[in-house]
Amino acid sequence: QVRLVESGGGLAQPGGSLNLSCTASGDDITPYTMGWYRQPPGKERELVVLSWPAGSINYADSVKGRFTISRDNMKSTVYMQMGNLRPDDTAVYYCQALLGPNGYWGQGTRVTVST
């Protein structure tokens, strides 16, 4: 069982930045595909970025060039730097750990981009 705890959400102005963290406990995340998803108000949850254990990364088109994922397997932590934020980035952001048929979610952290 993997427990994920996200942190770093909050309020940012358009054009600003925020850094999210996701810390895992209960297992070594090295073999896990780690991802960030988000759920905007009134919408379905959507993929933001995936970090595969072999090193490849896949970003949603909407965040390419603005968001950067990184992972520190020794610290069991995944980070997401979010820059040039836009109002449509407003959402609850969730961390996911996936290994085979086993997927785990964090509780989410809210990001609001507004003036």
C-alpha positions in Angstrom: 0.0 0.0 0.0 1.4 3.4 -1.0 0.3 6.6 0.7 0.7 9.8 -1.3 0.6 13.3 0.2 0.6 16.3 -2.0 1.6 19.8 -0.9 2.3 23.2 -2.4 -1.0 24.3 -3.7 -2.4 27.7 -3.2 -3.3 30.9 -4.9 -1.2 32.3 -7.7 -1.6 35.2 -10.0 -1.7 34.7 -13.8 1.8 34.4 -15.0 3.0 33.3 -11.6 4.4 30.0 -10.5 3.8 27.3 -7.9 5.7 24.2 -6.9 3.9 21.1 -6.0 5.3 18.1 -4.1 4.1 14.5 -3.7 5.7 12.4 -1.0 5.1 8.7 -1.0 5.4 6.3 1.9 4.9 2.5 2.1 7.0 1.5 -0.8 10.0 2.4 -3.0 8.7 4.5 -5.9 11.6 3.7 -8.2 9.6 1.2 -10.3 6.4 3.3 -10.3 5.1 5.4 -13.0 4.4 8.7 -11.2 1.9 11.1 -12.5 0.1 14.4 -11.8 -3.5 14.8 -12.7 -5.9 17.6 -12.2 -9.6 18.2 -11.9 -10.8 21.7 -12.8 -14.1 22.8 -11.2 -17.0 21.1 -12.8 -14.9 19.0 -15.1 -13.4 15.5 -15.3 -10.0 14.6 -13.9 -7.4 14.9 -16.6 -3.8 13.9 -17.1 -1.1 16.6 -16.6 2.1 14.6 -16.8 3.5 11.2 -16.4 7.0 10.3 -15.3 7.9 6.7 -16.3 10.5 4.7 -14.3 12.9 4.4 -17.2 13.0 8.2 -17.4 10.7 9.3 -20.2 8.1 12.0 -19.5 4.8 12.8 -21.2 3.1 16.2 -20.8 -0.4 17.2 -21.7 -0.2 19.7 -24.6 -1.8 22.3 -22.4 1.1 22.4 -20.0 4.1 21.7 -22.3 6.8 24.3 -21.8 5.2 25.6 -18.6 5.2 22.7 -16.2 8.2 20.5 -15.3 8.1 17.2 -13.4 11.0 15.7 -11.5 11.4 12.9 -9.1 13.8 12.0 -6.3 13.4 8.3 -5.8 15.7 8.4 -2.8 13.4 10.9 -1.1 10.2 9.1 -2.5 9.1 12.5 -3.7 7.8 13.8 -7.0 7.8 17.5 -7.8 6.0 19.6 -10.3 7.2 23.1 -11.1 4.3 25.1 -12.6 5.2 28.3 -14.4 3.4 31.0 -16.5 0.2 29.9 -14.7 -3.2 30.7 -16.4 -6.7 30.8 -14.9 -7.5 27.6 -16.6 -4.8 25.8 -14.6 -7.2 26.2 -11.6 -7.9 22.7 -10.3 -7.3 20.2 -7.6 -4.1 18.5 -8.5 -3.6 14.9 -7.6 -0.5 12.7 -7.5 -0.7 9.1 -8.7 1.6 6.1 -8.3 1.1 3.3 -10.7 2.7 -0.1 -10.8 1.1 -2.8 -12.9 -2.5 -3.2 -11.7 -1.9 -1.2 -8.6 -2.7 2.5 -8.6 -2.7 4.9 -5.7 -3.9 8.5 -5.4 -3.2 11.3 -3.0 -5.9 13.5 -1.5 -5.1 16.4 -3.8 -4.0 19.9 -3.4 -5.9 22.9 -4.7 -4.4 25.4 -7.1 -6.2 28.6 -7.8 -4.9 31.0 -10.5 -6.7 34.4 -10.2 -6.1 38.1 -9.9 
